């Protein structure tokens, strides 16, 4: 049987890193340039006139979505760390109760 254990402090650290990455991705989304269709020359620039701005907008949305998703992963890691802490505390509390019952309240 495989045993899985996690240190809540490691989960907190991963959450902080995810948050920093999410911030960076959000900033990067604003730096995606809108390509100049004129770079293709007169013949193709007319066709690229709609495609290039749309592609740039789509790229911005993808990077923004990555930032949002990364932020959500960070929040889930934080929640997971807190859940581990709560379970550990509940085990300590229960152990104390069992010990008191078995020991006759001594």
N, C-alpha and C positions, 0 to 999 in steps of 0.2 A: 504494500500500500504506500502510496506517495503522500508525504506530509508537506503541506504548504504552510509557510508562515511568512508574515510580513511585519516589518518594523514600522509602526505608525510615523516615526520621524522620517523614515525614507519616503513614505507616501507623501508626507508634508513637503519634503524637498522636491519630489517630482511634481507636485502641484504648483509649487513656486516656479519651477522651471517651465512648466506648461503655460503658466500665466505670463511669464516674460516672453515666451515664444508667441503667444497669442497677441500680445501688445506689438511685437515686432511685425507680425504678419499684417495686423491692422494698419500699421504705419506704411508698410510696403504697398498695400493696396492703393494708397493715394499717390504712389510714385510711378505706377504703370503709365507710360506715356501713350498718348493717342498718336498712332502712326500717321504720317503725312502721306496720303495717297499719291501726291504729286511725285513721290520718289520713284514711282513706276514709269513715269513718262506720260505723255499726253494720251496715248492710245489706251493704256491699261488704267490710268488714274481715274477715268470715269467709272469703270466697273468696280474699282477698289474703293471708290468714294464712300460707299455705304458699308462695305465689308470690313474695312480697317477700323473705323470707329466702333463698330459692333464687336469686333474681336477684342479690342482694347477694353471695352466695357465688360465683356464676358470674363476677360482675364482678371479685371479688378474684382468682379463678383466672386470668382473662384478663390482668389487670395483672401478676400473678406470672409468667405464661408470657411476657409481653412482656419482663420483666426478664431472665428466663433466656435468651431468644432474643437479646436485646441483648448480654448477657454473652458468649454463644457467638460472636457476630459480632466482639466485641472480641478474643476469643482467636484467632479466625481471622485477624484483621488483624495481630496480633502474630506469628503463625506465618508469615504472608505476608512481613512485614518481615524476619524471620530468614532465610527462604528467599532473598529478594533479596540479603541480605548474603552468604550462603553461595555463591550463584551468582557474585556479583561477585568474591569472594575466589578461587573456583575459576578464574575467567577470568584473574585476576592471576597465580595460580600457574602456570597453563598457559602464559601468555604468557612468563613467566620461563623455563620449561622449553624452549619453542620458541626463544627468544632464545639460550639457552645452547647448544642443538643447532646452530642456524644459525651462531652465532658461534664454533663450535668449542670451546665451554667457556671462552672468555675472559672 
